[in-house]
Amino acid sequence: MSYHTRLSPLILALLVAHSQQAVAASPTDRGENPSTLIISAPVVSPLEVISSPKTPRQPLPASDGADYLKTIPGFAQIRNGGTNGDPVFRGMFGSRLRMLMNDSEMLGACGSRMDAPSSYLSPENFDVMTLTKGPQTVLWGPGNSAGTLRFDRLPPSFSAPGIKGEASLVMGSNQRQDQNADISLGNSQGYLRLTGNHAQSNDYQDGDGHRVPSKWKKWNSDIAIGWTPDDDTLLELTAGQGNGNARYAGRGMDGSQFKRQSLGLTFKKENISETFTELTSHLYYNNADHVMDNFSLRHPMAGMTMPMRSEVGRKTLGGRVMGTWQGDAAELRSGVDMQHNSHRRKFSGAWREDASFSDYGVFSELNTRLTPADHLISGVRADISQATDKRTPHTAHRHRVLPAGFLRIEHQPERSPVLLYAGLGYTERFPDYWELFSPTSGPDRQHTAFHSLKPEKTTQLDVGAKYQDKRLDAWLSAYIGWVDDFILFRYQPTQKRISQADNVDALIFGGEMGASYQLSDHWKVESSLSYAQANNRQAHRPLPQIPPLETRVGATWHTGNWQTTGLVRWVAAQHRIARNEGNVVGKDFGPSASFLILSANSRYQFTDTLAVTLGIDNLLNKTYSEHLNLAGNGSFGYSTNTPINEPGRSYWAKLSLTF
């Protein structure tokens, strides 16, 4: 029996039962009339964005982590078809942006990141997403120069025996179907939580009616068992698995398997003493088994090359221990963490390990109240990072001690609507697997990148402001950074498989800003703008793969149980390019044109527990493509450097149940 047939009856039964009889709960518990998310804005500080992946959003509900993140100002994704794009924040790509799921890191195995970490993530299976911009925290691993992303499930709390959860169904154009379930049952002593999803879509058509190869299917299933002997203690065991496949218009091979296996163990103890307030520890294991081929998901074409298949895998084992101490005017969080991951390939039916990485870190972060209006936040971190190349009989090793730290001042007078911050951070990032093992050569063009590619060193100033009163909420975050030994890929103009990884010095700057204004009891308008620019300081030209200026404007009308939202997204043309340069996934192959997209949705809340949302994306059926684009593959009839167009007009409906 397939996962699809196991999950769907469960959700349908819950929807029927609870549409007939709602479980009693307060409006606060239910999140009465939750707003449809059109622009993800900071809640507390412009430095940190917190949102719920379960909240309805425009456009169509996300198929993976990168798809969800593109709704947040500053994010873009490298597009290659229907799903599994690669997220880019402020023009920074890859391991510059660390992505954690329940404090665990899931690393893909494909040498060209066909299975990026975000491709293993189903957003609706998590409760909260937290983004910390820039090198302004040291708590979550080394080298996070662009930012740190955390997707977390919050432990359910029960004061008495009971059951609660959420379920949803999505139907849309191109045979899009999603089923999601998140169910918890327990009492004051513990809980059992089950989360699962199944989603699929067929090839879509662009605004001109041309089919874009983009069919995909995926599922995920996770279980969490928690023991809560008292209000201050938690012991949780988690396990999960998933799989899927995806056809890519922008690649020579498709992903016929994205198998995931995950295990985790968390212990948390609070209120240990008056000063030692919390101890948390976490262990995790993730295994990725990824298969690529050029025949199982695409029809043979005239002139098609010989059938090819490749299977790769990555095992990741990690853990952390962190303590929290509080005084009258300060809070200190200190701990240690580690990770070991190994990459392998299958040859003649047997696995062979070809690379491994290890990291051992120690960190401390201190928050000090200087005055009632001023806080000083500082952090230091040191890591020992190691890499091993096992591709040849003569095993090669590299290691490096990586320092990091930051200092930030935050100013917010009591009862003042204004928050200001300024922070200076420094971090060093060890080259990741894709940078050390995927390029044809390193900086000297004579040897592989493993021996000669240097770690990146980023010094960045982050500043921001936020204003909030009863009607107006406005915010601004900006940055300027100096990156020594920025890792850059150069490609042969006619052969993308031939690449060189090199170190250059770079200057990066830009920012995001936004505002929302409550015009009346029924009308609210929102807007955001994001801009990023990066320059190669040595060559005096732009860095590649930088998204263009983007702005969004939305208006929401709300009355009673009805809510209707319109969203305008405008993206400027991008002429600042570095032709045939990029990263392990994509390269600049030409400028891109500007475009404007109009979308709309309407939501009706039938009861405190049941709601339906209807949406139309790309209402005007515009034919357009994103600047960050893999370009179409010749196996599907695309000519060289032809960008992949985005979907034309698309319809979708989402039925949501909370109980």
Secondary structure, 3 states (H helix, E strand, C coil): CCHHHHHHHHHHHHHHHHHHCCCCCCHHHHCCCCCCECCCCCCCECCEEEECCCCCECCCCCCCHHHHHCCCCCEEEEECECCCCEEEECCEEHHHEEEEECCECCCCCCCCCCCCHHHHCCHHHCCEEEEEECCCCCCCCCCCCCEEEEEECCCCCCCCCEEEEEEEEEEEHHHEEEEEEEEEEEECCEEEEEEEEEEEECCEECCCCCEECCCEEEEEEEEEEEECCCCCEEEEEEEEEEEEEECECCCCCEEEEEEEEEEEEEEEEECCCCCEEEEEEEEEEEEEEEEEECCCCCCCCCCCCCCCEEEEEEEEEEEEEEEEEECCCEEEEEEEEEEEEEEEEEECCEEEEEEEEEEEEEEEEEEEEEECCEEEEEEEEEEEEEEEECCCCCCEEEEEEEEEEEEEEEECCCCCCEEEEEEEEEEEECCCHHHHHCCCECCCCCCCHHHHCCCEEEEEEEEEEEEECCCEEEEEEEEEEEEEEEEEEEECCCCCCCEEEEEEEEEEEEEEEEEEEECCCCEEEEEEEEEEEEEECCCCEECCCCCCCEEEEEEEEEECCEEEEEEEEEECCECCCCECEECCCCEECCCECCEEEEEEEEEEECCCCEEEEEEEECCCCCCCCCCCECCCCHHHCCCCCCCCCCCCCEEEEEEEEEC
